[in-house]
Amino acid sequence: MQIRQTCNASRKLCVPVALAIIAACAPVKTNAQGGGRIDKPTPVATSCPKSSMFVRRGTLSIGSDDGSLGANPPHLASIADFCIQKAEVTVADYQACVDARACLGGFRDVADDSTAPSARGELCNTRHPERSDSPMNCVDWRMADQYCRWVGGRLPTEQEWEYAARGTDGRDYPWGNAIPDERHVNGCFGACVDRMQRLGPLRDSLVPGLDPVVEGVQFVASPPVGKLSEGASPFGVLNMADGVSEWTSTLWCKYDGTDCMADRAVLRGGCWASLRPSEFMSAKRAGVPVTFHGHCAGIRCAFSAER
């Protein structure tokens, strides 16, 4: 794979950005039957780093026929054995890397076009000492990549991420096909959704959990990781539909092989700020600039399975 070194002069750091278009960008064939399989267990023992889960190799139908998810057409993918962190990287986890001078300090604002940047900046968890167990957010792609390398891992590929979230049975969400509710994800439901939709553009100026208009509803900004076990994936991985969305190592291409972009990476998973059921779906994908560091951009690392 060809690698280019790009430098951010203001932060004085060079990071590798892959230029080769990876397998997701190649034209693919749809699988008429769908579904997949987990390969039969082998007698060889496999170990994963602490606090990570083993994901046995298998084949799945990745993607969805739903065009709104950015994941069509569906197609078969074969995944090798790997390990993935059970929960998202926390503020405390990331701070340890910063203290070791191996990672950049977290952003304290967000990279978006919010009409209320001061309020949105409050959603960056590094601004709140009491959120050390909350997911690290407001990180761009290179920061996520640095952290995973520091712990001896890597960012998961997009295909690995979806396999860890869905397994092989074509389920919509990590827990199955049931519409998400408070048992599965930390999100905005019922009256909260009604209020937020009525507010329209004004909702972007709110700080959930702090603003009176959303006080008392179920969702709060980035709760501690590792909660809501009923929302676990088939492999026991938590918070793949809520918490924060997670960077992958995959550069953006549509599944039909068009619109490939070397300056965008795939961000996966729902977020505590998600409002619609489709936003929690495991097949949903987004191509985001690698410099993006929004309040829903976080980290989960993968590791090669050791035998």
URUR-V246754 format. One record per residue. N is the residue number from 1. SS is DSSP state (H for helix, E for strand, - for the rest). D_CENTER is the distance of its C-alpha to the mean C-alpha in Angstrom with 2 decimals. Layout:
BEGIN
N;SS;D_CENTER / N;SS;D_CENTER
END
This chain:
BEGIN
1;-;23.86 / 2;-;25.09 / 3;E;23.50 / 4;E;24.26 / 5;E;24.34 / 6;E;23.47 / 7;E;24.61 / 8;E;23.73 / 9;-;27.24 / 10;-;26.61 / 11;-;24.39 / 12;-;26.50 / 13;E;23.91 / 14;E;23.56 / 15;E;20.43 / 16;E;20.16 / 17;E;18.67 / 18;E;19.12 / 19;-;21.45 / 20;-;21.98 / 21;-;20.46 / 22;-;18.72 / 23;H;19.34 / 24;H;17.06 / 25;H;19.48 / 26;-;22.51 / 27;-;24.27 / 28;-;23.48 / 29;-;25.56 / 30;-;24.62 / 31;-;25.36 / 32;-;27.97 / 33;-;27.77 / 34;-;24.00 / 35;-;22.83 / 36;-;22.55 / 37;E;23.57 / 38;E;22.81 / 39;-;25.48 / 40;-;28.20 / 41;-;27.85 / 42;-;29.73 / 43;-;31.97 / 44;-;30.34 / 45;-;28.62 / 46;-;25.07 / 47;E;23.68 / 48;-;20.24 / 49;-;19.69 / 50;-;20.03 / 51;-;17.29 / 52;E;15.55 / 53;E;16.15 / 54;E;18.04 / 55;E;16.91 / 56;-;20.16 / 57;-;20.60 / 58;E;21.04 / 59;E;20.96 / 60;E;19.03 / 61;E;19.25 / 62;E;15.98 / 63;-;15.50 / 64;-;17.61 / 65;-;20.90 / 66;-;19.57 / 67;H;19.71 / 68;H;17.87 / 69;H;14.50 / 70;-;15.02 / 71;-;15.04 / 72;-;18.77 / 73;-;20.85 / 74;-;19.70 / 75;E;20.77 / 76;E;21.18 / 77;E;19.19 / 78;E;20.40 / 79;E;18.19 / 80;-;19.89 / 81;-;19.71 / 82;E;16.96 / 83;E;15.56 / 84;E;12.14 / 85;E;11.81 / 86;-;12.61 / 87;-;10.91 / 88;-;8.64 / 89;-;10.79 / 90;E;13.29 / 91;H;15.47 / 92;H;18.28 / 93;H;16.57 / 94;H;15.81 / 95;H;19.30 / 96;H;20.90 / 97;H;19.74 / 98;H;21.12 / 99;H;24.29 / 100;-;24.70 / 101;-;24.63 / 102;-;21.99 / 103;-;19.26 / 104;-;19.68 / 105;-;19.95 / 106;-;17.16 / 107;-;17.70 / 108;-;19.59 / 109;-;19.18 / 110;-;16.67 / 111;-;16.75 / 112;-;17.58 / 113;-;20.89 / 114;-;21.27 / 115;-;24.89 / 116;-;24.62 / 117;H;22.97 / 118;H;24.50 / 119;H;23.03 / 120;H;19.51 / 121;H;19.87 / 122;-;20.52 / 123;-;16.90 / 124;-;16.01 / 125;H;16.23 / 126;H;18.28 / 127;H;21.03 / 128;-;21.56 / 129;H;23.11 / 130;H;22.80 / 131;H;18.99 / 132;-;18.89 / 133;-;17.15 / 134;E;14.47 / 135;E;10.97 / 136;-;11.47 / 137;-;10.53 / 138;-;12.39 / 139;-;11.63 / 140;-;12.03 / 141;H;11.23 / 142;H;14.40 / 143;H;13.93 / 144;H;10.77 / 145;H;12.86 / 146;H;15.88 / 147;H;14.63 / 148;H;13.59 / 149;H;16.96 / 150;H;18.73 / 151;-;17.89 / 152;-;19.03 / 153;-;15.86 / 154;E;13.61 / 155;E;10.14 / 156;-;9.69 / 157;-;10.89 / 158;H;9.40 / 159;H;12.17 / 160;H;11.61 / 161;H;8.09 / 162;H;9.86 / 163;H;12.89 / 164;H;11.57 / 165;H;10.32 / 166;H;13.52 / 167;-;16.22 / 168;-;19.12 / 169;-;20.63 / 170;-;18.83 / 171;-;17.64 / 172;-;15.80 / 173;E;13.63 / 174;-;12.87 / 175;-;16.25 / 176;E;18.23 / 177;-;19.49 / 178;-;20.56 / 179;-;19.56 / 180;-;17.15 / 181;-;19.16 / 182;-;19.50 / 183;-;19.66 / 184;-;16.16 / 185;-;13.95 / 186;-;14.68 / 187;-;15.24 / 188;-;18.17 / 189;-;20.77 / 190;-;24.43 / 191;H;26.47 / 192;H;23.50 / 193;H;22.35 / 194;H;26.01 / 195;H;26.45 / 196;H;23.40 / 197;H;24.42 / 198;H;27.98 / 199;H;27.02 / 200;H;25.48 / 201;H;24.84 / 202;H;25.97 / 203;H;22.86 / 204;H;21.10 / 205;H;23.61 / 206;-;22.88 / 207;-;21.31 / 208;-;20.26 / 209;-;21.96 / 210;-;24.44 / 211;-;25.96 / 212;H;28.80 / 213;H;27.87 / 214;H;24.81 / 215;-;26.37 / 216;-;26.69 / 217;-;23.91 / 218;-;21.31 / 219;-;18.26 / 220;-;18.22 / 221;-;16.08 / 222;-;13.40 / 223;-;15.50 / 224;E;15.69 / 225;-;13.09 / 226;-;14.36 / 227;-;16.07 / 228;-;16.75 / 229;H;17.57 / 230;H;18.51 / 231;H;14.93 / 232;-;14.42 / 233;-;13.69 / 234;-;16.79 / 235;-;16.14 / 236;-;15.89 / 237;-;12.24 / 238;-;11.46 / 239;-;9.20 / 240;-;6.83 / 241;-;8.18 / 242;-;8.80 / 243;-;8.81 / 244;-;6.27 / 245;E;3.36 / 246;E;1.98 / 247;E;5.19 / 248;E;7.16 / 249;E;10.94 / 250;E;11.91 / 251;E;13.95 / 252;E;14.20 / 253;-;16.91 / 254;-;17.78 / 255;-;18.43 / 256;-;22.11 / 257;-;22.09 / 258;-;22.63 / 259;-;21.19 / 260;-;19.80 / 261;E;18.90 / 262;E;18.96 / 263;E;17.72 / 264;E;14.43 / 265;E;11.27 / 266;E;8.70 / 267;E;5.49 / 268;E;3.87 / 269;-;4.37 / 270;-;7.08 / 271;-;8.30 / 272;-;11.63 / 273;-;13.29 / 274;-;12.78 / 275;-;16.34 / 276;-;16.74 / 277;H;16.15 / 278;H;14.84 / 279;H;11.83 / 280;H;10.76 / 281;-;11.63 / 282;-;9.86 / 283;-;11.48 / 284;-;10.36 / 285;E;9.23 / 286;E;9.94 / 287;E;11.83 / 288;E;11.68 / 289;E;14.33 / 290;-;13.56 / 291;-;15.44 / 292;-;13.32 / 293;-;12.62 / 294;-;12.15 / 295;-;11.96 / 296;-;8.52 / 297;E;7.11 / 298;E;6.35 / 299;-;6.66 / 300;-;7.02 / 301;E;10.04 / 302;E;12.00 / 303;E;15.79 / 304;E;18.63 / 305;-;20.58 / 306;E;23.93 / 307;-;27.10
END
